[in-house]
């Protein structure tokens, strides 16, 4: 994250920034995960769970130019 100048946010900061004025059932395209990770709405993504994929997965896939393999293969 430091290499790409992506700011680190605490769980509280992430919730305030990305879920401002939204309820717990917010279904927008970007939201914070229970542990502070950011989820993106990408239902077609092979790693999506309930239509969301963790943002750090998408960032790494974009960086290496391919999809990540499941199970560390």
Backbone atoms as SQL, in Angstrom:
CREATE TABLE atoms (id INTEGER PRIMARY KEY, chain TEXT, resi INTEGER, resn TEXT, atom TEXT, x REAL, y REAL, z REAL);
INSERT INTO atoms VALUES
  (1, 'A', 1, 'UNK', 'N', 0.820, -1.173, 0.000),
  (2, 'A', 1, 'UNK', 'CA', 0.000, 0.000, 0.000),
  (3, 'A', 1, 'UNK', 'C', 0.872, 1.247, 0.000),
  (4, 'A', 2, 'UNK', 'N', 1.989, 1.191, 0.708),
  (5, 'A', 2, 'UNK', 'CA', 2.884, 2.332, 0.731),
  (6, 'A', 2, 'UNK', 'C', 3.452, 2.610, -0.654),
  (7, 'A', 3, 'UNK', 'N', 3.796, 1.548, -1.375),
  (8, 'A', 3, 'UNK', 'CA', 4.383, 1.686, -2.705),
  (9, 'A', 3, 'UNK', 'C', 3.456, 2.445, -3.658),
  (10, 'A', 4, 'UNK', 'N', 2.147, 2.246, -3.517),
  (11, 'A', 4, 'UNK', 'CA', 1.175, 2.870, -4.412),
  (12, 'A', 4, 'UNK', 'C', 0.457, 4.056, -3.768),
  (13, 'A', 5, 'UNK', 'N', 0.996, 4.530, -2.637),
  (14, 'A', 5, 'UNK', 'CA', 0.440, 5.693, -1.933),
  (15, 'A', 5, 'UNK', 'C', -1.042, 5.522, -1.600),
  (16, 'A', 6, 'UNK', 'N', -1.413, 4.321, -1.187),
  (17, 'A', 6, 'UNK', 'CA', -2.774, 4.055, -0.749),
  (18, 'A', 6, 'UNK', 'C', -2.809, 4.267, 0.760),
  (19, 'A', 7, 'UNK', 'N', -3.638, 5.199, 1.238),
  (20, 'A', 7, 'UNK', 'CA', -3.652, 5.474, 2.669),
  (21, 'A', 7, 'UNK', 'C', -4.221, 4.304, 3.472),
  (22, 'A', 8, 'UNK', 'N', -3.643, 4.081, 4.635),
  (23, 'A', 8, 'UNK', 'CA', -4.151, 3.052, 5.541),
  (24, 'A', 8, 'UNK', 'C', -5.190, 3.704, 6.456),
  (25, 'A', 9, 'UNK', 'N', -6.322, 3.057, 6.589),
  (26, 'A', 9, 'UNK', 'CA', -7.395, 3.563, 7.432),
  (27, 'A', 9, 'UNK', 'C', -7.708, 2.553, 8.523),
  (28, 'A', 10, 'UNK', 'N', -8.032, 3.064, 9.690),
  (29, 'A', 10, 'UNK', 'CA', -8.502, 2.171, 10.743),
  (30, 'A', 10, 'UNK', 'C', -9.911, 1.715, 10.369),
  (31, 'A', 11, 'UNK', 'N', -10.407, 0.712, 11.062),
  (32, 'A', 11, 'UNK', 'CA', -11.758, 0.218, 10.795),
  (33, 'A', 11, 'UNK', 'C', -12.762, 1.357, 10.936),
  (34, 'A', 12, 'UNK', 'N', -12.635, 2.147, 11.973),
  (35, 'A', 12, 'UNK', 'CA', -13.556, 3.255, 12.226),
  (36, 'A', 12, 'UNK', 'C', -13.475, 4.296, 11.109),
  (37, 'A', 13, 'UNK', 'N', -12.269, 4.648, 10.686),
  (38, 'A', 13, 'UNK', 'CA', -12.091, 5.624, 9.607),
  (39, 'A', 13, 'UNK', 'C', -12.681, 5.121, 8.292),
  (40, 'A', 14, 'UNK', 'N', -12.467, 3.826, 7.996),
  (41, 'A', 14, 'UNK', 'CA', -13.002, 3.250, 6.766),
  (42, 'A', 14, 'UNK', 'C', -14.529, 3.291, 6.765),
  (43, 'A', 15, 'UNK', 'N', -15.132, 2.937, 7.894),
  (44, 'A', 15, 'UNK', 'CA', -16.591, 2.994, 7.988),
  (45, 'A', 15, 'UNK', 'C', -17.104, 4.408, 7.808),
  (46, 'A', 16, 'UNK', 'N', -16.449, 5.370, 8.434),
  (47, 'A', 16, 'UNK', 'CA', -16.885, 6.759, 8.319),
  (48, 'A', 16, 'UNK', 'C', -16.733, 7.269, 6.896),
  (49, 'A', 17, 'UNK', 'N', -15.642, 6.927, 6.249),
  (50, 'A', 17, 'UNK', 'CA', -15.370, 7.429, 4.904),
  (51, 'A', 17, 'UNK', 'C', -16.249, 6.788, 3.843),
  (52, 'A', 18, 'UNK', 'N', -16.376, 5.468, 3.863),
  (53, 'A', 18, 'UNK', 'CA', -17.041, 4.767, 2.781),
  (54, 'A', 18, 'UNK', 'C', -18.516, 4.460, 3.037),
  (55, 'A', 19, 'UNK', 'N', -18.969, 4.543, 4.276),
  (56, 'A', 19, 'UNK', 'CA', -20.365, 4.232, 4.575),
  (57, 'A', 19, 'UNK', 'C', -21.112, 5.421, 5.159),
  (58, 'A', 20, 'UNK', 'N', -20.615, 6.618, 4.941),
  (59, 'A', 20, 'UNK', 'CA', -21.259, 7.806, 5.483),
  (60, 'A', 20, 'UNK', 'C', -22.701, 7.891, 4.984),
  (61, 'A', 21, 'UNK', 'N', -23.609, 8.159, 5.922),
  (62, 'A', 21, 'UNK', 'CA', -25.033, 8.338, 5.618),
  (63, 'A', 21, 'UNK', 'C', -25.694, 7.108, 5.009),
  (64, 'A', 22, 'UNK', 'N', -25.128, 5.942, 5.186),
  (65, 'A', 22, 'UNK', 'CA', -25.721, 4.709, 4.688),
  (66, 'A', 22, 'UNK', 'C', -26.068, 3.802, 5.859),
  (67, 'A', 23, 'UNK', 'N', -27.021, 2.952, 5.644),
  (68, 'A', 23, 'UNK', 'CA', -27.419, 2.003, 6.669),
  (69, 'A', 23, 'UNK', 'C', -26.635, 0.708, 6.497),
  (70, 'A', 24, 'UNK', 'N', -26.778, -0.206, 7.444),
  (71, 'A', 24, 'UNK', 'CA', -26.047, -1.463, 7.389),
  (72, 'A', 24, 'UNK', 'C', -26.367, -2.296, 6.155),
  (73, 'A', 25, 'UNK', 'N', -27.521, -2.072, 5.548),
  (74, 'A', 25, 'UNK', 'CA', -27.876, -2.841, 4.361),
  (75, 'A', 25, 'UNK', 'C', -27.477, -2.119, 3.075),
  (76, 'A', 26, 'UNK', 'N', -26.514, -1.228, 3.154),
  (77, 'A', 26, 'UNK', 'CA', -26.025, -0.479, 1.997),
  (78, 'A', 26, 'UNK', 'C', -25.576, -1.437, 0.901),
  (79, 'A', 27, 'UNK', 'N', -26.022, -1.221, -0.316),
  (80, 'A', 27, 'UNK', 'CA', -25.700, -2.103, -1.434),
  (81, 'A', 27, 'UNK', 'C', -24.969, -1.360, -2.550),
  (82, 'A', 28, 'UNK', 'N', -24.194, -0.346, -2.197),
  (83, 'A', 28, 'UNK', 'CA', -23.456, 0.420, -3.190),
  (84, 'A', 28, 'UNK', 'C', -22.284, -0.353, -3.752),
  (85, 'A', 29, 'UNK', 'N', -21.458, 0.305, -4.535),
  (86, 'A', 29, 'UNK', 'CA', -20.379, -0.397, -5.202),
  (87, 'A', 29, 'UNK', 'C', -19.109, -0.513, -4.374),
  (88, 'A', 30, 'UNK', 'N', -19.022, 0.172, -3.233),
  (89, 'A', 30, 'UNK', 'CA', -17.831, 0.096, -2.387),
  (90, 'A', 30, 'UNK', 'C', -18.252, 0.245, -0.930),
  (91, 'A', 31, 'UNK', 'N', -17.816, -0.669, -0.098),
  (92, 'A', 31, 'UNK', 'CA', -18.187, -0.640, 1.309),
  (93, 'A', 31, 'UNK', 'C', -17.065, -1.256, 2.127),
  (94, 'A', 32, 'UNK', 'N', -17.080, -1.038, 3.426),
  (95, 'A', 32, 'UNK', 'CA', -16.035, -1.619, 4.262),
  (96, 'A', 32, 'UNK', 'C', -16.480, -2.965, 4.810),
  (97, 'A', 33, 'UNK', 'N', -15.541, -3.862, 4.946),
  (98, 'A', 33, 'UNK', 'CA', -15.751, -5.198, 5.471),
  (99, 'A', 33, 'UNK', 'C', -15.704, -5.113, 6.990),
  (100, 'A', 34, 'UNK', 'N', -16.172, -6.091, 7.688),
  (101, 'A', 34, 'UNK', 'CA', -16.187, -6.085, 9.148),
  (102, 'A', 34, 'UNK', 'C', -14.825, -5.904, 9.779),
  (103, 'A', 35, 'UNK', 'N', -13.751, -6.308, 9.089),
  (104, 'A', 35, 'UNK', 'CA', -12.416, -6.171, 9.660),
  (105, 'A', 35, 'UNK', 'C', -11.675, -4.953, 9.122),
  (106, 'A', 36, 'UNK', 'N', -12.372, -4.060, 8.406),
  (107, 'A', 36, 'UNK', 'CA', -11.760, -2.847, 7.896),
  (108, 'A', 36, 'UNK', 'C', -11.334, -2.924, 6.449),
  (109, 'A', 37, 'UNK', 'N', -11.385, -4.105, 5.837),
  (110, 'A', 37, 'UNK', 'CA', -11.057, -4.223, 4.412),
  (111, 'A', 37, 'UNK', 'C', -12.179, -3.609, 3.585),
  (112, 'A', 38, 'UNK', 'N', -11.850, -3.190, 2.384),
  (113, 'A', 38, 'UNK', 'CA', -12.833, -2.600, 1.489),
  (114, 'A', 38, 'UNK', 'C', -13.308, -3.658, 0.500),
  (115, 'A', 39, 'UNK', 'N', -14.629, -3.698, 0.274),
  (116, 'A', 39, 'UNK', 'CA', -15.230, -4.622, -0.675),
  (117, 'A', 39, 'UNK', 'C', -15.778, -3.827, -1.848),
  (118, 'A', 40, 'UNK', 'N', -15.634, -4.376, -3.054),
  (119, 'A', 40, 'UNK', 'CA', -16.160, -3.765, -4.266),
  (120, 'A', 40, 'UNK', 'C', -17.273, -4.631, -4.825),
  (121, 'A', 41, 'UNK', 'N', -18.334, -3.999, -5.301),
  (122, 'A', 41, 'UNK', 'CA', -19.429, -4.738, -5.909),
  (123, 'A', 41, 'UNK', 'C', -19.007, -5.160, -7.309),
  (124, 'A', 42, 'UNK', 'N', -18.730, -6.441, -7.473),
  (125, 'A', 42, 'UNK', 'CA', -18.294, -7.019, -8.750),
  (126, 'A', 42, 'UNK', 'C', -18.851, -8.430, -8.836),
  (127, 'A', 43, 'UNK', 'N', -20.174, -8.580, -9.045),
  (128, 'A', 43, 'UNK', 'CA', -20.781, -9.915, -9.002),
  (129, 'A', 43, 'UNK', 'C', -20.223, -10.898, -10.023),
  (130, 'A', 44, 'UNK', 'N', -19.650, -10.410, -11.117),
  (131, 'A', 44, 'UNK', 'CA', -19.118, -11.302, -12.148),
  (132, 'A', 44, 'UNK', 'C', -17.705, -11.778, -11.854),
  (133, 'A', 45, 'UNK', 'N', -17.058, -11.222, -10.836),
  (134, 'A', 45, 'UNK', 'CA', -15.665, -11.558, -10.512),
  (135, 'A', 45, 'UNK', 'C', -15.592, -12.982, -9.945),
  (136, 'A', 46, 'UNK', 'N', -14.606, -13.790, -10.355),
  (137, 'A', 46, 'UNK', 'CA', -14.523, -15.178, -9.877),
  (138, 'A', 46, 'UNK', 'C', -14.279, -15.316, -8.376),
  (139, 'A', 47, 'UNK', 'N', -13.751, -14.286, -7.725),
  (140, 'A', 47, 'UNK', 'CA', -13.504, -14.337, -6.282),
  (141, 'A', 47, 'UNK', 'C', -14.602, -13.650, -5.475),
  (142, 'A', 48, 'UNK', 'N', -15.706, -13.266, -6.119),
  (143, 'A', 48, 'UNK', 'CA', -16.749, -12.539, -5.393),
  (144, 'A', 48, 'UNK', 'C', -17.519, -13.472, -4.460),
  (145, 'A', 49, 'UNK', 'N', -17.921, -12.901, -3.344),
  (146, 'A', 49, 'UNK', 'CA', -18.754, -13.586, -2.366),
  (147, 'A', 49, 'UNK', 'C', -19.958, -12.680, -2.148),
  (148, 'A', 50, 'UNK', 'N', -21.150, -13.197, -2.432),
  (149, 'A', 50, 'UNK', 'CA', -22.373, -12.398, -2.377),
  (150, 'A', 50, 'UNK', 'C', -22.266, -11.155, -3.248),
  (151, 'A', 51, 'UNK', 'N', -21.538, -11.254, -4.346),
  (152, 'A', 51, 'UNK', 'CA', -21.414, -10.157, -5.288),
  (153, 'A', 51, 'UNK', 'C', -20.272, -9.195, -5.018),
  (154, 'A', 52, 'UNK', 'N', -19.584, -9.354, -3.897),
  (155, 'A', 52, 'UNK', 'CA', -18.497, -8.444, -3.526),
  (156, 'A', 52, 'UNK', 'C', -17.154, -9.165, -3.544),
  (157, 'A', 53, 'UNK', 'N', -16.109, -8.430, -3.917),
  (158, 'A', 53, 'UNK', 'CA', -14.747, -8.955, -3.898),
  (159, 'A', 53, 'UNK', 'C', -13.894, -7.969, -3.102),
  (160, 'A', 54, 'UNK', 'N', -12.922, -8.486, -2.365),
  (161, 'A', 54, 'UNK', 'CA', -12.054, -7.616, -1.579),
  (162, 'A', 54, 'UNK', 'C', -11.184, -6.757, -2.500),
  (163, 'A', 55, 'UNK', 'N', -11.109, -5.471, -2.184),
  (164, 'A', 55, 'UNK', 'CA', -10.411, -4.519, -3.043),
  (165, 'A', 55, 'UNK', 'C', -8.947, -4.879, -3.241),
  (166, 'A', 56, 'UNK', 'N', -8.279, -5.399, -2.208),
  (167, 'A', 56, 'UNK', 'CA', -6.858, -5.705, -2.359),
  (168, 'A', 56, 'UNK', 'C', -6.622, -6.816, -3.381),
  (169, 'A', 57, 'UNK', 'N', -7.597, -7.683, -3.582),
  (170, 'A', 57, 'UNK', 'CA', -7.481, -8.722, -4.609),
  (171, 'A', 57, 'UNK', 'C', -7.503, -8.077, -5.993),
  (172, 'A', 58, 'UNK', 'N', -8.428, -7.152, -6.210),
  (173, 'A', 58, 'UNK', 'CA', -8.538, -6.469, -7.498),
  (174, 'A', 58, 'UNK', 'C', -7.280, -5.646, -7.778),
  (175, 'A', 59, 'UNK', 'N', -6.749, -4.968, -6.763),
  (176, 'A', 59, 'UNK', 'CA', -5.536, -4.161, -6.935),
  (177, 'A', 59, 'UNK', 'C', -4.366, -5.048, -7.365),
  (178, 'A', 60, 'UNK', 'N', -4.193, -6.192, -6.704),
  (179, 'A', 60, 'UNK', 'CA', -3.078, -7.076, -7.045),
  (180, 'A', 60, 'UNK', 'C', -3.256, -7.673, -8.432),
  (181, 'A', 61, 'UNK', 'N', -4.481, -8.065, -8.784),
  (182, 'A', 61, 'UNK', 'CA', -4.721, -8.605, -10.121),
  (183, 'A', 61, 'UNK', 'C', -4.390, -7.569, -11.190),
  (184, 'A', 62, 'UNK', 'N', -4.758, -6.316, -10.965),
  (185, 'A', 62, 'UNK', 'CA', -4.427, -5.252, -11.907),
  (186, 'A', 62, 'UNK', 'C', -2.915, -5.048, -11.989),
  (187, 'A', 63, 'UNK', 'N', -2.249, -5.165, -10.852),
  (188, 'A', 63, 'UNK', 'CA', -0.795, -4.966, -10.802),
  (189, 'A', 63, 'UNK', 'C', -0.041, -6.056, -11.577),
  (190, 'A', 64, 'UNK', 'N', -0.455, -7.324, -11.402),
  (191, 'A', 64, 'UNK', 'CA', 0.265, -8.423, -12.052),
  (192, 'A', 64, 'UNK', 'C', -0.294, -8.753, -13.440),
  (193, 'A', 65, 'UNK', 'N', -1.454, -8.167, -13.781),
  (194, 'A', 65, 'UNK', 'CA', -1.998, -8.340, -15.118),
  (195, 'A', 65, 'UNK', 'C', -2.726, -9.644, -15.365),
  (196, 'A', 66, 'UNK', 'N', -3.170, -10.313, -14.310),
  (197, 'A', 66, 'UNK', 'CA', -3.932, -11.559, -14.468),
  (198, 'A', 66, 'UNK', 'C', -4.750, -11.804, -13.221),
  (199, 'A', 67, 'UNK', 'N', -5.672, -12.765, -13.294),
  (200, 'A', 67, 'UNK', 'CA', -6.464, -13.142, -12.118),
  (201, 'A', 67, 'UNK', 'C', -5.595, -13.927, -11.156),
  (202, 'A', 68, 'UNK', 'N', -5.878, -13.782, -9.880),
  (203, 'A', 68, 'UNK', 'CA', -5.181, -14.581, -8.873),
  (204, 'A', 68, 'UNK', 'C', -5.748, -15.995, -8.931),
  (205, 'A', 69, 'UNK', 'N', -4.881, -16.954, -8.685),
  (206, 'A', 69, 'UNK', 'CA', -5.292, -18.352, -8.680),
  (207, 'A', 69, 'UNK', 'C', -5.839, -18.694, -7.299),
  (208, 'A', 70, 'UNK', 'N', -6.865, -19.505, -7.262),
  (209, 'A', 70, 'UNK', 'CA', -7.461, -19.924, -5.994),
  (210, 'A', 70, 'UNK', 'C', -6.560, -20.935, -5.302),
  (211, 'A', 71, 'UNK', 'N', -6.479, -20.852, -3.987),
  (212, 'A', 71, 'UNK', 'CA', -5.726, -21.816, -3.207),
  (213, 'A', 71, 'UNK', 'C', -4.220, -21.692, -3.330),
  (214, 'A', 72, 'UNK', 'N', -3.708, -20.580, -3.820),
  (215, 'A', 72, 'UNK', 'CA', -2.272, -20.368, -3.913),
  (216, 'A', 72, 'UNK', 'C', -1.585, -21.209, -4.971),
  (217, 'A', 73, 'UNK', 'N', -2.328, -21.667, -5.947),
  (218, 'A', 73, 'UNK', 'CA', -1.747, -22.493, -7.016),
  (219, 'A', 73, 'UNK', 'C', -0.877, -21.681, -7.945);
